[in-house]
Amino acid sequence: MRLRTVLTVLAILALTAGAAYAAAKFTVTASEFDPAHTFLVQAQWLDGIGCPTNAGVSADGSTITSHYTDLACATGDSSDSHNQGLLLVKTGPTPNYAAAQADISGVSGIHLTELGYDVRKPRSFADASGSHCGAGAPRFDVITSDNVDHFVGCASPPPVQTATGVGFVRLRWTAVQLAAAFPPILPTDTVKSITIIFDEGQDTAPDNFGLAVLDNIDINGTLVGRGDNAGDNNKGKNKDKDKDKDKGDDNDQGENEND
């Protein structure tokens, strides 16, 4: 009987640990919201634009001769081997009903203690240089179980800048900053969904850039630094080329038929 009890307890602990591990498996999937097909927004994880953590550097073009880490991201997503970054772009005017965005999965049912990301920007999140970092974009839209939408903008509430590198800064919103979100996010609130939204265009000062590059998306201390297309950028490009080739072949065939 005692052995059975011990085995039962161990099984419960294993299931609990497994559930906790599974809860930390977040993914960030880029997408565009563009119902009128304006083609003025873009969201995509791309190789080579993220914050480099121990990235290989070549002095001769044939071998890795050294490694480079931006001070903003001394720690990063260890599964990101292609230095991916999340590109978010809105071209043209802000009132255009469209947005670049990224959906974060695996967050349903969690309680938030920390949000954050690395943004490709020198010196400070308040600096006009580099990526756009406004009060409204890029922002986290956090929907809680009571269906309330909470906004956490890049500059509002003001984040804590925890690290500053050459090309990136690391921003964090802990429980204190989350409590200053609109409306406030409390540690007791249960999360339903989280989406990163970029909907401020080139008419938004002070940078008038309409573009941001993010990396190492932080959810409760877990960093996501790559998309679900990781290592597949070239394959996607080749697919597009194949489609273009097929279209070209179809057009040639049509022209021959007309002849």
C-alpha positions in Angstrom: 0.0 0.0 0.0 2.8 2.4 0.9 4.6 1.7 -2.4 1.4 2.3 -4.3 1.0 5.6 -2.5 4.5 6.7 -3.4 4.1 5.7 -7.0 0.8 7.7 -7.2 2.5 10.8 -5.8 5.4 10.5 -8.2 3.0 10.1 -11.1 1.1 13.3 -10.0 4.4 15.2 -9.7 5.5 14.0 -13.2 2.2 15.1 -14.7 2.4 18.5 -12.9 6.0 19.0 -14.1 5.0 18.0 -17.7 2.1 20.4 -17.6 4.3 23.2 -16.4 6.9 22.5 -19.1 4.1 22.4 -21.8 2.7 25.7 -20.5 6.2 27.3 -21.2 6.2 26.2 -24.8 5.2 29.4 -26.5 5.3 30.2 -30.2 5.0 33.5 -32.0 3.5 33.4 -35.5 3.7 36.4 -37.8 0.6 37.4 -39.8 -1.1 40.4 -41.5 -4.5 41.9 -40.8 -5.4 43.5 -44.1 -9.1 42.9 -44.9 -9.3 45.4 -47.8 -6.1 43.9 -49.4 -4.2 47.2 -49.3 -0.8 45.4 -49.3 0.6 48.1 -47.0 1.5 45.8 -44.1 4.0 43.0 -43.6 4.9 40.7 -40.7 7.6 38.0 -41.0 10.3 36.2 -39.1 13.5 36.6 -41.2 17.0 35.2 -40.9 19.8 37.6 -40.0 17.9 40.6 -38.6 17.6 39.6 -35.0 19.7 40.5 -31.9 22.9 38.4 -32.3 23.8 36.1 -29.4 27.1 34.3 -30.0 26.6 34.7 -33.7 29.4 33.5 -36.0 31.5 36.1 -37.8 33.8 35.4 -40.8 36.9 37.4 -41.6 37.7 35.4 -44.8 34.3 34.4 -46.2 34.9 30.7 -45.8 35.1 29.9 -42.1 33.8 31.3 -38.8 36.7 33.1 -37.2 35.0 34.7 -34.2 31.7 35.3 -32.5 29.6 38.3 -31.8 27.0 39.1 -29.1 25.1 42.4 -28.9 25.1 43.5 -25.2 21.3 43.8 -25.3 20.9 40.1 -25.8 23.6 38.3 -23.8 20.9 35.8 -23.3 18.5 34.7 -26.1 16.5 31.9 -27.5 19.0 29.0 -27.7 16.9 27.3 -30.4 17.5 30.2 -32.8 20.4 29.2 -35.0 19.7 31.6 -37.8 19.5 34.9 -35.8 15.9 35.4 -36.7 14.1 38.6 -36.0 10.4 39.6 -36.3 9.9 42.2 -38.9 6.7 44.4 -38.5 5.9 47.0 -41.1 3.1 49.4 -41.8 3.6 51.5 -44.9 1.6 54.7 -45.5 -1.0 56.3 -43.2 -1.9 55.1 -39.7 -5.7 55.3 -40.4 -5.4 52.5 -43.0 -7.4 49.7 -41.5 -4.6 47.2 -41.5 -1.9 45.9 -39.2 1.2 43.7 -39.0 0.9 41.3 -36.1 2.1 38.2 -34.4 -0.1 35.7 -32.5 1.4 34.1 -29.4 0.2 30.6 -28.7 0.5 28.6 -25.5 -0.6 31.5 -23.3 -4.2 30.5 -22.5 -4.7 30.1 -18.8 -1.4 31.6 -17.6 -1.0 34.5 -15.2 1.4 37.3 -16.4 4.4 38.4 -14.4 6.5 39.7 -17.3 6.4 40.7 -20.9 9.1 42.1 -23.1 11.2 42.0 -26.2 14.5 43.2 -27.8 13.9 46.0 -30.2 16.3 47.0 -33.0 17.1 50.5 -31.7 20.2 52.3 -30.4 20.7 53.9 -27.0 17.1 54.1 -25.6 13.5 53.1 -26.4 12.7 56.9 -26.4 15.3 57.6 -29.1 13.8 58.5 -32.4 16.5 56.5 -34.3 15.9 52.9 -35.4 12.7 51.0 -35.0 9.4 52.7 -34.3 8.6 52.5 -30.5 5.5 54.5 -29.8 2.8 54.5 -27.2 0.6 52.3 -29.4 3.0 50.2 -31.5 4.4 47.7 -31.4 2.2 46.7 -28.5 1.0 43.6 -26.7 -2.8 43.2 -26.8 -3.5 41.0 -23.8 -7.1 39.6 -23.6 -8.0 38.2 -20.2 -10.6 35.6 -19.4 -13.2 38.4 -18.7 -12.7 39.4 -22.4 -11.1 42.7 -21.5 -8.4 43.9 -23.9 -5.3 45.3 -22.2 -2.7 47.4 -24.1 1.0 47.3 -23.4 2.7 49.7 -25.8 6.4 50.0 -26.6 6.5 53.3 -24.8 3.3 53.2 -22.7 3.4 52.2 -19.9 7.1 53.1 -20.0 9.2 49.9 -19.9 12.3 49.1 -17.9 15.3 49.1 -20.3 17.3 46.2 -18.8 20.1 46.1 -21.3 21.5 48.4 -24.0 23.6 47.1 -26.9 25.0 48.5 -30.2 21.9 47.8 -32.3 19.3 46.6 -29.8 17.8 47.5 -26.4 16.0 45.0 -24.1 12.6 46.2 -22.7 10.7 44.6 -19.9 7.3 45.1 -18.3 7.2 43.4 -14.9 4.2 43.2 -12.5 4.7 46.9 -11.6 4.6 48.1 -15.2 1.8 45.7 -16.1 -0.3 47.2 -13.3 0.1 50.5 -15.1 -1.2 49.1 -18.5 -4.5 50.3 -19.9 -6.5 48.7 -18.3 -4.2 47.3 -15.6 -3.0 43.7 -15.8 -2.9 42.1 -12.4 -1.0 38.9 -11.4 -4.4 37.3 -10.6 -5.8 37.9 -14.1 -6.0 34.8 -16.3 -4.8 35.3 -19.8 -7.0 34.2 -22.8 -4.8 35.4 -25.7 -1.8 37.7 -26.5 -1.1 39.3 -29.8 1.6 41.7 -30.9 0.1 44.5 -33.0 1.9 47.0 -35.2 -0.6 49.5 -36.7 1.2 52.9 -36.7 2.3 54.0 -40.1 4.8 56.4 -41.6 2.8 59.5 -40.6 3.5 58.8 -36.9 6.3 61.0 -35.3 8.9 61.2 -34.2 10.6 58.6 -36.4 8.0 58.5 -39.2 9.5 55.1 -40.0 6.5 52.7 -39.8 8.7 49.7 -39.1 10.1 47.7 -36.2 12.3 44.7 -35.7 11.8 42.6 -32.5 13.5 39.6 -31.1 13.4 37.4 -28.0 9.8 37.9 -27.2 9.5 37.4 -23.5 6.5 35.8 -21.8 7.1 35.2 -18.1 10.8 34.8 -18.6 10.6 32.4 -21.6 12.2 33.9 -24.7 11.0 33.2 -28.2 13.5 34.3 -30.8 12.4 32.5 -34.0 9.2 31.8 -36.0 7.8 28.4 -37.0 9.5 28.9 -40.3 12.9 28.8 -38.7 15.6 27.7 -41.1 13.1 27.7 -44.0 13.4 31.2 -45.4 15.3 30.1 -48.5 12.8 27.3 -49.1 10.0 29.8 -49.0 11.8 32.0 -51.5 12.4 29.0 -53.8 8.7 28.2 -53.6 7.8 31.7 -54.7 10.3 31.4 -57.5 8.8 28.1 -58.5 5.3 29.7 -58.5 6.6 32.6 -60.7 8.2 30.1 -63.0 4.9 28.2 -63.3 3.1 31.4 -64.0 5.6 32.3 -66.6 5.3 28.8 -68.2 1.5 29.2 -68.2 1.8 32.6 -69.9 4.2 31.3 -72.5 1.8 28.4 -73.2 -1.1 30.8 -73.6 1.0 33.0 -76.0 1.9 29.9 -78.0 -1.7 28.8 -78.2 -2.7 32.3 -79.4 0.0 32.0 -82.0 
